[in-house]
Amino acid sequence: MNIRRQIRSAARNIMKLASSMLETVESAPLSLGNFSITFTMIIIVRILVDFGTQSFRSEPLSYILYEFSHTYLFFLFSFLMFLPIIRLAGASSWRRGANLLLVGFLIIWTPPVIDKLIFGNGLYWSFYELDGIKGLIVNFFRFFNDNPSIGITYGVRAEVAIMSIGLGLYAFKKSKEISRACGIAVLSYLAFYILGTFPSYIAIPALAAHKGLFAVTNIDIAGLMLSPKSFFGNVFADPRMTLGYRMSLVYSLLITFSLGVFLFKSSKKTFFALLRNVRWPQVIWHGGLLFLGGGIAVLYAGAEPDFSLFEILSIIVMAVAVECAWLASVIGNDLADRRIDAISNPNRPVPMHSITETLYRHIGIIFFATSLLFSAIVNIKAALFLLAYQAIAWMYSMPPLRLKRVPVLATALSALDGIMVLLAGYTVLSPVQNITPIPFSLLVYLFVCYAVTLPLKDFKDIAGDRSDGVFTIPVIFGEERARFLIGSALFACYVASPLVLHEVGLFLPSLLFGSLAFISVRRAGQNNNKWNSFRSLPAWNIAFVTLYGLITVTILLF
């Protein structure tokens, strides 16, 4: 009897200790910044373990890039998938659930070690299980397939079992209901199974149009996902790199969407504050520059994109990278422009205090890192152009240089940033990985056009810029003279385009749109609530440029 009492007492003490540890983990302080750093360190250690179990064999830098991007994005997507599950299991808040999940993610270090202990120097490859619809259904009930040396290995299966059971036990502790615990365990296993077979859900719909939905086999899927191929400027001879590239594209977009949904669910105030602050005309402008660069690659470098599934995904991911670069520069500029925005833009996040400056800064860093990672997945040179874009934006906005205060140079730097985005788009599509096919006169013309267009945004900030010593064209020349100068310069840019492009057919359209641009600037004013206000001026001119660009492309190509 004494032994039973001692056992029960020991069990109660263990449960109390476990509950205390669980509470300590869940209640730990967590910010976006320390989460990002902690999660990144966990992934770095996982990659180190992976390479360590392979004796740190020499691999090309491109392989390391795709190994990192694939691993990082896969586990980040996994984290986002399991966060709602841990909430269903009983976590009382997103923060507490994220804390617990972060600690649980330490288990991702173990599968490579387990596989190494089991297989030794034998042949094994831990990645995904690929199968058609019938095989996916059957293997769900068999705890994956019967070949643990390729795909879902012993190490991964152990990880799946431990995590599924662990989440079930956590749900039981929170609810004291066996049915809820079993439901969470099964839901967790389902999530793991989807993650472990994810390429199949991309390949089956892509191949179904040609083979039929139920006729797609694991060999077909492997052919689509693993076969070496050249995508734009990237040549993949290693199936591991091919898989890493393709899945990195998919996870990039899924994570972008998932984070948007998560931010909306967890903090609508932050979500809408960011959404209102993106400057939509500039978002459209940056996207247009990216696609203009791709169009130049088609016209002058002989690019012939076939717009296959993964080429389309590459273009979309690159567009996301460009917009993230823009948003990162917006946040840096906002943090540096506190005094200007307090006068000219009081509805922005910093003067409104709708987002704390610390959180705003962390979000800016994440946009910056996302821009570089996503663009590097698509094309390393494009990532370098976006890195140059960020460097220019930093020197333009931030002290001690804060070059936006220097007349002419400030406009030139902003125009140069536009050229960086254009060259990033060109590099992605161009089969010639240099810019020699682009006529120098065209680059100069585009640079001048950007320099002329960018001061449009400065009209609304005249009072704030003047108070902060920022000498824009409207501040130097005054509102009336600046409207005439900028309107005339815009007209000249349109009229010069037929000469630069050697296309007489553009003469009349250039006169029309040049006149519209001139009139829009001359008629604009500080009446903030009307269609012809200074705040609406960039949007109108983006519309003019877009329409004229479509006409130009049509005439040049047809």
C-alpha positions as CSV (number, residue, x, y, z in Angstrom):
1,M,0.0,0.0,0.0
2,N,2.9,2.4,0.8
3,I,4.5,1.7,-2.5
4,R,1.2,2.5,-4.3
5,R,0.9,5.8,-2.4
6,Q,4.5,6.6,-3.2
7,I,3.9,5.9,-6.9
8,R,0.7,8.1,-6.9
9,S,2.5,10.9,-5.0
10,A,5.4,10.7,-7.5
11,A,3.0,10.8,-10.4
12,R,1.2,13.9,-8.9
13,N,4.5,15.6,-8.4
14,I,5.5,14.9,-12.0
15,M,2.2,16.2,-13.3
16,K,2.6,19.4,-11.2
17,L,6.1,19.8,-12.5
18,A,4.9,19.3,-16.1
19,S,2.1,21.8,-15.6
20,S,4.4,24.3,-14.1
21,M,6.9,23.9,-17.0
22,L,4.0,24.1,-19.5
23,E,2.8,27.3,-17.9
24,T,6.3,28.8,-17.9
25,V,6.6,28.0,-21.6
26,E,3.2,29.4,-22.6
27,S,3.5,32.6,-20.6
28,A,6.9,33.6,-21.8
29,P,7.1,37.0,-23.5
30,L,6.9,36.8,-27.2
31,S,7.3,39.6,-29.8
32,L,7.5,39.5,-33.6
33,G,11.2,40.2,-33.4
34,N,12.2,37.5,-30.9
35,F,9.9,35.0,-32.6
36,S,11.5,35.7,-35.9
37,I,15.0,35.3,-34.5
38,T,14.2,32.2,-32.5
39,F,12.5,30.5,-35.4
40,T,15.4,31.3,-37.7
41,M,17.9,29.9,-35.2
42,I,15.9,26.6,-34.9
43,I,16.0,26.2,-38.7
44,I,19.7,27.0,-39.0
45,V,20.4,24.3,-36.4
46,R,18.2,21.9,-38.3
47,I,20.1,22.6,-41.5
48,L,23.4,22.2,-39.6
49,V,22.2,18.8,-38.4
50,D,21.2,17.8,-41.9
51,F,24.7,18.7,-43.3
52,G,26.4,17.1,-40.3
53,T,24.7,13.7,-40.9
54,Q,26.0,14.0,-44.4
55,S,29.6,14.6,-43.1
56,F,29.4,18.2,-44.3
57,R,30.1,17.1,-47.8
58,S,30.8,19.9,-50.3
59,E,27.8,21.3,-52.1
60,P,27.5,24.2,-54.6
61,L,26.3,27.5,-53.2
62,S,23.1,27.3,-55.3
63,Y,22.2,24.0,-53.6
64,I,22.7,25.5,-50.2
65,L,20.4,28.4,-51.1
66,Y,17.6,26.2,-52.2
67,E,18.1,23.8,-49.2
68,F,17.8,26.8,-46.9
69,S,14.8,28.4,-48.6
70,H,13.0,25.1,-48.9
71,T,13.7,24.0,-45.3
72,Y,12.9,27.5,-43.9
73,L,9.7,28.0,-45.8
74,F,8.5,24.4,-45.3
75,F,8.8,24.6,-41.6
76,L,7.3,28.1,-41.4
77,F,4.3,26.9,-43.4
78,S,4.1,23.9,-41.0
79,F,4.2,26.3,-38.1
80,L,1.3,28.3,-39.5
81,M,-0.7,25.2,-40.2
82,F,-0.3,23.9,-36.6
83,L,-0.9,27.2,-34.9
84,P,-4.7,27.0,-35.4
85,I,-4.6,23.3,-34.3
86,I,-2.8,24.1,-31.0
87,R,-5.5,26.8,-30.4
88,L,-8.2,24.2,-31.0
89,A,-6.3,21.9,-28.6
90,G,-6.7,24.5,-25.8
91,A,-4.1,27.3,-26.0
92,S,-5.9,30.4,-24.7
93,S,-4.2,32.9,-27.0
94,W,-2.2,33.0,-30.2
95,R,0.9,34.1,-28.3
96,R,0.7,31.2,-25.8
97,G,0.1,28.7,-28.6
98,A,3.1,30.1,-30.6
99,N,5.3,29.8,-27.5
100,L,4.4,26.2,-27.0
101,L,4.7,25.3,-30.7
102,L,8.2,27.0,-30.8
103,V,9.4,24.7,-28.0
104,G,7.8,21.7,-29.7
105,F,9.6,22.6,-33.0
106,L,12.9,21.6,-31.4
107,I,11.9,18.0,-32.3
108,I,12.7,18.9,-36.0
109,W,16.4,18.4,-35.1
110,T,15.9,14.7,-34.4
111,P,14.8,13.0,-37.7
112,P,18.2,13.3,-39.5
113,V,19.9,11.9,-36.4
114,I,17.5,9.0,-36.1
115,D,17.8,8.2,-39.8
116,K,21.6,8.3,-39.6
117,L,21.6,5.9,-36.7
118,I,19.3,3.5,-38.5
119,F,20.7,3.7,-42.0
120,G,24.3,4.6,-41.3
121,N,26.1,5.1,-44.6
122,G,23.3,3.3,-46.5
123,L,21.2,5.0,-49.2
124,Y,18.3,7.0,-47.9
125,W,16.6,10.3,-48.9
126,S,14.2,12.1,-46.6
127,F,11.9,14.5,-48.5
128,Y,8.3,13.8,-49.5
129,E,6.0,10.9,-50.4
130,L,4.7,11.2,-54.0
131,D,1.7,9.3,-55.1
132,G,-1.6,9.5,-57.0
133,I,-5.0,9.9,-55.4
134,K,-5.5,6.2,-54.7
135,G,-2.1,5.8,-53.2
136,L,-2.5,8.9,-51.0
137,I,-5.8,7.5,-49.6
138,V,-4.3,4.0,-48.9
139,N,-1.1,5.3,-47.4
140,F,-2.9,7.6,-45.0
141,F,-4.2,4.6,-43.2
142,R,-0.8,2.7,-43.4
143,F,1.1,5.5,-41.7
144,F,2.8,6.4,-45.0
145,N,4.1,3.9,-47.4
146,D,6.1,0.7,-46.9
147,N,9.5,2.2,-48.1
148,P,10.9,4.3,-45.2
149,S,14.3,4.7,-46.9
150,I,12.9,7.1,-49.5
151,G,10.5,9.9,-48.7
152,I,9.0,9.7,-45.3
153,T,11.8,8.0,-43.4
154,Y,11.8,6.4,-39.9
155,G,13.0,9.7,-38.4
156,V,10.1,11.7,-39.8
157,R,7.6,9.0,-38.8
158,A,8.9,9.1,-35.3
159,E,8.5,12.9,-35.3
160,V,5.0,12.6,-36.6
161,A,4.0,10.1,-34.0
162,I,5.5,12.0,-31.1
163,M,4.0,15.3,-32.1
164,S,0.5,13.9,-32.8
165,I,0.4,12.1,-29.5
166,G,1.9,15.1,-27.7
167,L,-0.8,17.5,-29.1
168,G,-3.5,14.9,-28.2
169,L,-2.2,14.8,-24.6
170,Y,-2.1,18.6,-24.5
171,A,-5.7,18.7,-25.6
172,F,-6.7,16.2,-22.9
173,K,-4.9,18.2,-20.2
174,K,-6.8,21.3,-21.3
175,S,-10.2,19.8,-21.8
176,K,-10.2,16.5,-19.8
177,E,-12.1,15.0,-22.7
178,I,-10.7,11.8,-24.4
179,S,-12.8,12.4,-27.5
180,R,-11.2,15.9,-28.0
181,A,-7.8,14.5,-27.4
182,C,-8.2,11.8,-30.0
183,G,-9.7,14.3,-32.4
184,I,-6.7,16.7,-32.0
185,A,-4.3,13.7,-32.4
186,V,-6.0,12.6,-35.7
187,L,-6.1,16.2,-36.9
188,S,-2.4,16.6,-36.2
189,Y,-1.6,13.4,-38.1
190,L,-3.7,14.6,-41.0
191,A,-1.8,17.9,-41.1
192,F,1.5,16.0,-41.0
193,Y,0.3,13.7,-43.8
194,I,-0.7,16.7,-46.0
195,L,2.7,18.3,-45.4
196,G,4.6,15.0,-46.1
197,T,2.7,14.5,-49.4
198,F,2.4,18.2,-50.4
199,P,4.0,18.0,-53.9
200,S,1.3,15.5,-55.0
201,Y,-1.4,18.1,-54.4
202,I,0.4,20.5,-56.8
203,A,1.2,17.9,-59.4
204,I,-2.1,16.0,-59.6
205,P,-4.2,19.0,-60.7
206,A,-1.4,20.1,-63.1
207,L,-1.2,16.7,-64.8
208,A,-4.9,15.8,-64.6
209,A,-5.8,17.8,-67.7
210,H,-3.6,15.6,-69.8
211,K,-3.8,12.2,-68.0
212,G,-7.0,12.3,-66.1
213,L,-7.4,12.9,-62.4
214,F,-7.2,9.3,-61.3
215,A,-4.6,8.2,-63.9
216,V,-1.8,10.3,-62.4
217,T,0.9,8.1,-60.8
218,N,3.9,8.6,-58.5
219,I,6.2,8.4,-61.5
220,D,4.3,11.2,-63.3
221,I,4.5,13.4,-60.1
222,A,8.2,12.7,-59.7
223,G,8.7,13.6,-63.4
224,L,7.0,17.0,-62.9
225,M,8.5,17.8,-59.5
226,L,12.1,16.3,-59.7
227,S,13.0,16.4,-63.4
228,P,15.9,18.9,-64.1
229,K,14.9,21.9,-66.1
230,S,15.9,25.4,-66.9
231,F,13.6,28.1,-65.5
232,F,14.5,31.5,-67.0
233,G,18.1,32.1,-66.0
234,N,18.2,29.1,-63.6
235,V,19.5,25.7,-64.7
236,F,18.9,22.8,-62.4
237,A,20.8,19.6,-63.0
238,D,20.2,18.2,-59.5
239,P,16.7,16.9,-58.7
240,R,17.1,18.0,-55.1
241,M,17.6,21.6,-56.3
242,T,14.7,21.3,-58.7
243,L,12.4,20.1,-55.9
244,G,13.7,22.8,-53.6
245,Y,13.2,25.5,-56.1
246,R,9.6,24.5,-57.1
247,M,8.5,23.9,-53.5
248,S,10.1,27.2,-52.3
249,L,7.9,29.0,-54.9
250,V,4.8,27.3,-53.7
251,Y,5.5,27.8,-50.0
252,S,6.4,31.5,-50.6
253,L,2.9,32.2,-51.9
254,L,1.1,30.1,-49.4
255,I,3.0,31.7,-46.5
256,T,2.3,35.2,-47.9
257,F,-1.4,34.5,-48.0
258,S,-1.4,32.7,-44.6
259,L,0.4,35.5,-42.8
260,G,-2.1,38.0,-44.2
261,V,-5.0,35.9,-42.9
262,F,-3.3,35.4,-39.6
263,L,-2.6,39.1,-39.1
264,F,-6.2,39.9,-40.0
265,K,-7.5,37.3,-37.5
266,S,-5.1,38.2,-34.7
267,S,-4.9,42.0,-35.0
268,K,-7.4,43.8,-37.4
269,K,-6.0,47.1,-36.2
270,T,-2.5,46.4,-37.4
271,F,-3.7,44.7,-40.6
272,F,-5.8,47.7,-41.7
273,A,-3.2,50.2,-40.6
274,L,-0.7,48.5,-42.9
275,L,-3.2,48.1,-45.7
276,R,-4.1,51.8,-45.7
277,N,-0.5,52.7,-45.7
278,V,0.8,50.8,-48.7
279,R,0.4,53.7,-51.2
280,W,-1.5,51.8,-53.9
281,P,-0.3,54.0,-56.8
282,Q,3.3,53.1,-55.9
283,V,2.4,49.5,-55.5
284,I,1.1,49.5,-59.1
285,W,4.1,51.6,-60.2
286,H,6.5,49.0,-58.9
287,G,4.6,46.1,-60.4
288,G,4.6,47.9,-63.7
289,L,8.3,48.5,-63.6
290,L,8.9,44.8,-63.0
291,F,6.7,43.7,-65.9
292,L,8.2,46.5,-68.1
293,G,11.6,44.9,-67.4
294,G,10.3,41.5,-68.5
295,G,8.9,43.1,-71.6
296,I,12.2,44.6,-72.4
297,A,13.8,41.2,-72.1
298,V,11.3,39.9,-74.7
299,L,11.8,42.8,-77.1
300,Y,15.6,43.2,-76.9
301,A,17.1,40.0,-75.3
302,G,15.1,37.3,-77.1
303,A,13.3,36.0,-74.0
304,E,10.7,33.3,-74.9
305,P,8.9,32.4,-71.7
306,D,6.5,29.4,-72.1
307,F,4.5,30.4,-69.0
308,S,4.4,26.9,-67.5
309,L,3.1,26.5,-64.0
310,F,6.4,27.1,-62.3
311,E,7.4,30.0,-64.5
312,I,4.1,31.7,-63.7
313,L,4.7,31.0,-60.0
314,S,8.2,32.5,-60.4
315,I,6.8,35.7,-61.8
316,I,4.3,36.0,-59.0
317,V,6.9,35.4,-56.3
318,M,9.1,38.0,-57.9
319,A,6.2,40.5,-57.9
320,V,5.7,39.8,-54.2
321,A,9.5,40.3,-53.6
322,V,9.3,43.7,-55.3
323,E,6.3,44.9,-53.4
324,C,8.0,43.7,-50.1
325,A,11.0,45.8,-51.1
326,W,8.7,48.8,-51.6
327,L,6.9,48.2,-48.3
328,A,10.2,47.9,-46.4
329,S,11.3,51.3,-47.9
330,V,7.9,52.8,-46.9
331,I,8.4,51.8,-43.3
332,G,11.9,53.1,-43.1
333,N,10.8,56.4,-44.7
334,D,7.8,56.7,-42.3
335,L,10.1,56.1,-39.2
336,A,12.4,58.8,-40.5
337,D,9.6,61.2,-41.5
338,R,7.9,61.6,-38.1
339,R,7.9,65.4,-38.2
340,I,6.8,65.7,-41.8
341,D,4.0,63.2,-41.5
342,A,2.7,64.8,-38.3
343,I,2.0,67.9,-40.5
344,S,1.3,66.5,-44.0
345,N,0.2,62.9,-43.4
346,P,-1.4,62.6,-39.9
347,N,-3.2,59.4,-40.9
348,R,-0.1,57.3,-41.3
349,P,0.7,54.6,-38.6
350,V,3.5,56.5,-36.8
351,P,1.7,59.8,-36.2
352,M,-1.6,58.0,-35.4
353,H,0.2,55.5,-33.1
354,S,-1.9,52.7,-34.7
355,I,1.2,50.5,-34.6
356,T,4.0,50.8,-32.1
357,E,7.3,51.9,-33.5
358,T,9.1,48.8,-32.4
359,L,6.5,46.5,-34.1
360,Y,6.5,48.7,-37.2
361,R,10.3,48.4,-37.3
362,H,10.2,44.6,-37.0
363,I,7.6,44.4,-39.8
364,G,9.9,46.5,-42.0
365,I,12.8,44.2,-41.3
366,I,10.6,41.2,-42.2
367,F,9.5,42.9,-45.5
368,F,13.2,43.5,-46.2
369,A,14.3,39.9,-45.6
370,T,11.3,38.5,-47.5
371,S,12.1,40.6,-50.5
372,L,15.7,39.3,-50.6
373,L,14.8,35.7,-49.9
374,F,11.9,35.5,-52.4
375,S,13.9,37.2,-55.2
376,A,16.9,35.0,-54.5
377,I,14.7,31.9,-55.0
378,V,13.7,33.2,-58.4
379,N,17.1,34.7,-59.5
380,I,20.2,35.7,-57.6
381,K,21.0,38.7,-59.8
382,A,17.5,40.0,-59.4
383,A,18.0,39.7,-55.6
384,L,21.1,41.8,-55.9
385,F,19.2,44.5,-57.8
386,L,16.6,44.6,-55.0
387,L,19.4,44.8,-52.4
388,A,20.7,47.8,-54.3
389,Y,17.2,49.2,-54.3
390,Q,17.0,48.9,-50.5
391,A,20.5,50.4,-50.1
392,I,19.5,53.5,-52.2
393,A,16.1,53.8,-50.3
394,W,18.0,53.7,-47.0
395,M,20.4,56.4,-47.9
396,Y,17.5,58.5,-49.4
397,S,15.4,58.4,-46.2
398,M,17.5,57.6,-43.2
399,P,19.9,59.7,-41.2
400,P,22.8,60.5,-41.1
401,L,22.8,60.9,-44.9
402,R,19.1,61.5,-45.5
403,L,19.8,62.4,-49.1
404,K,16.1,63.3,-49.8
405,R,17.1,66.7,-48.4
406,V,19.4,67.3,-51.3
407,P,17.7,68.8,-54.4
408,V,18.2,67.0,-57.7
409,L,20.2,64.2,-56.1
410,A,17.1,63.0,-54.2
411,T,15.1,62.8,-57.4
412,A,17.9,61.0,-59.2
413,L,18.2,58.4,-56.4
414,S,14.5,57.7,-56.5
415,A,14.7,57.3,-60.3
416,L,17.6,55.0,-59.9
417,D,15.5,52.8,-57.6
418,G,13.0,52.5,-60.4
419,I,15.7,51.4,-62.7
420,M,16.8,48.7,-60.2
421,V,13.2,47.2,-60.2
422,L,13.1,47.3,-64.0
423,L,16.5,45.5,-64.2
424,A,15.3,42.9,-61.7
425,G,12.3,42.2,-64.0
426,Y,14.6,42.1,-67.0
427,T,17.0,39.7,-65.3
428,V,14.3,37.2,-64.4
429,L,13.2,36.7,-68.0
430,S,16.3,37.4,-70.0
431,P,18.3,34.5,-71.4
432,V,21.3,36.8,-71.6
433,Q,22.3,37.5,-68.0
434,N,23.6,41.0,-68.6
435,I,22.1,44.2,-69.8
436,T,24.0,44.8,-73.0
437,P,21.0,44.1,-75.2
438,I,19.1,47.0,-73.7
439,P,19.7,50.2,-75.7
440,F,21.5,52.7,-73.5
441,S,19.3,55.5,-74.9
442,L,16.2,53.6,-73.6
443,L,17.7,53.3,-70.1
444,V,18.5,57.0,-70.0
445,Y,15.1,57.9,-71.3
446,L,13.4,55.8,-68.6
447,F,15.6,57.2,-65.9
448,V,14.6,60.8,-66.9
449,C,10.9,59.8,-67.1
450,Y,11.0,58.4,-63.6
451,A,12.9,61.5,-62.3
452,V,10.2,63.7,-63.8
453,T,7.3,61.6,-62.5
454,L,8.4,61.1,-58.9
455,P,8.0,64.7,-57.7
456,L,4.3,64.4,-58.2
457,K,4.1,62.8,-54.7
458,D,5.8,65.9,-53.2
459,F,3.0,68.4,-53.8
460,K,0.9,67.1,-50.9
461,D,3.9,67.3,-48.5
462,I,5.0,70.9,-49.2
463,A,4.3,72.2,-45.6
464,G,5.8,69.2,-43.9
465,D,8.9,69.1,-46.2
466,R,9.5,72.8,-45.8
467,S,9.3,72.5,-41.9
468,D,11.8,69.6,-42.0
469,G,14.3,71.2,-44.4
470,V,13.6,68.8,-47.3
471,F,14.0,70.8,-50.5
472,T,11.7,69.2,-53.1
473,I,10.9,70.9,-56.4
474,P,7.5,72.2,-55.0
475,V,9.3,73.6,-51.9
476,I,12.1,75.3,-54.0
477,F,10.0,76.8,-56.8
478,G,6.6,77.1,-55.0
479,E,3.4,75.3,-55.9
480,E,2.5,77.2,-59.0
481,R,5.8,77.2,-60.8
482,A,6.4,73.6,-59.8
483,R,3.1,72.6,-61.4
484,F,4.2,74.2,-64.7
485,L,7.7,72.8,-64.6
486,I,6.7,69.2,-63.8
487,G,3.6,69.2,-66.1
488,S,5.8,70.5,-69.0
489,A,8.4,67.9,-68.2
490,L,5.8,65.1,-68.3
491,F,4.5,66.3,-71.6
492,A,8.0,66.3,-73.0
493,C,8.6,62.7,-71.8
494,Y,5.5,61.5,-73.6
495,V,6.3,63.4,-76.8
496,A,9.9,62.1,-76.8
497,S,8.9,58.4,-76.7
498,P,8.3,58.0,-80.4
499,L,11.8,59.2,-81.1
500,V,13.4,57.0,-78.5
501,L,11.5,53.9,-79.6
502,H,11.7,54.7,-83.3
503,E,8.0,54.3,-83.8
504,V,6.1,57.0,-85.7
505,G,2.8,55.4,-84.8
506,L,3.1,56.6,-81.3
507,F,3.1,60.3,-82.1
508,L,-0.6,60.9,-81.8
509,P,-1.0,58.8,-78.6
510,S,2.0,60.5,-77.1
511,L,0.5,63.9,-77.7
512,L,-2.9,62.9,-76.2
513,F,-1.4,61.4,-73.0
514,G,1.2,64.1,-72.6
515,S,-1.6,66.6,-72.7
516,L,-3.6,64.7,-70.2
517,A,-0.6,64.5,-67.8
518,F,0.1,68.2,-68.2
519,I,-3.6,69.2,-67.5
520,S,-3.8,66.9,-64.5
521,V,-0.8,68.6,-62.9
522,R,-2.0,72.1,-63.7
523,R,-5.5,71.5,-62.3
524,A,-4.5,69.7,-59.1
525,G,-4.7,71.4,-55.8
526,Q,-4.7,70.9,-52.0
527,N,-8.4,70.0,-51.9
528,N,-7.9,66.7,-50.4
529,N,-11.4,65.3,-50.9
530,K,-11.7,65.8,-54.6
531,W,-10.7,63.8,-57.6
532,N,-8.2,66.5,-58.7
533,S,-6.3,66.8,-55.4
534,F,-2.6,66.5,-55.1
535,R,-3.1,63.2,-53.3
536,S,-4.9,61.8,-56.4
537,L,-2.3,63.1,-58.8
538,P,0.0,60.0,-58.7
539,A,-2.9,57.7,-59.2
540,W,-4.1,59.6,-62.3
541,N,-0.7,59.6,-63.8
542,I,-0.2,55.9,-63.1
543,A,-3.4,55.4,-65.1
544,F,-2.1,57.5,-68.0
545,V,1.2,55.7,-68.1
546,T,-0.5,52.3,-67.9
547,L,-2.8,53.1,-70.8
548,Y,-0.1,54.6,-72.9
549,G,2.2,51.6,-72.1
550,L,-0.5,49.1,-73.3
551,I,-0.9,51.1,-76.5
552,T,2.9,51.2,-77.0
553,V,3.3,47.4,-76.5
554,T,0.4,46.8,-78.9
555,I,2.0,49.0,-81.6
556,L,5.5,47.6,-81.1
557,L,4.5,43.9,-81.2
558,F,1.8,44.0,-83.8
